[in-house]
Amino acid sequence: MQVQKSFKGEEGLGKLYLVPTPIGNLQDMTYRSVEILRTVDFICAEDTRNTGLLLKHFQISTKQISFHEHNAYEKIPDLLELLLAGKNLAQVSDAGFPSISDPGHDLVQAAIAQGISVIALPGASAGITALIASGLAPQPHIFYGFLPRKKGQQEDFFKKKVAYPETQIFYESPYRLVDTLSNMQTVYGDRQVVLVRELTKIYEEYQRGSISELLEHLTEKPAKGECLLIVQGANGQEESLAQLTDSEIKTLVEEAIAQGAKPNQAIKSVAKDQGLNRRVVYKIYHEL
């Protein structure tokens, strides 16, 4: 078992600081984070141009080292050499915490293997910040980051998570929101969801409602800017909905028609009752 005493560390070795940066509003930078960036020997930055703007704002002159997903493996040995020589390094991403969606995790593992102290600073986090203001249950929750892009891969992903009771947190591009929400509704049913845009920025916005309500809104007013989705966890009903076959859905529509409903009315009714996307039920019934 390895025991790390972060602030004491091993004599002669440097420390690796994981420093979160603002996700939009520069005033969210903590005093401690600014001080660490000023006093370390080097800053490992995902994008030196982006981080350069942050450093200029806080009048920080520490030298940067480019460290991103495309050069991580070739840079890690050099960074370890600096740490082993007693140099202190700070790692930052373009926004939020390093190591979440960038190569920081590999550097952390390599530093730990060498007995180097790894010190994480608290700070801005888009997922948690949005979660606590979403109105959905903040605990338990689960963070997934970015979703698979292809429809089939997304639906397979959702089928594996459909019964999870935790509130789910996803990052998504505004250009893929409608497709993602449609795929989600096909599997999850019409759950409650919150779309959060431009967090901490001038045009920050929370859109709360069911998936179908959000889809209707996005059809009229497409989303812009950085987005994330907070999705209600399972309540026990979704798993059975996800198990309905196309044949069973078609049968439900036919039964409604047999009772006097017109086809479009029957499709709408089945979709509402089963928490399904109306367009999906329409395609299944008409075998499109």
Disulfide bonds with the S-S distance in Angstrom:
none
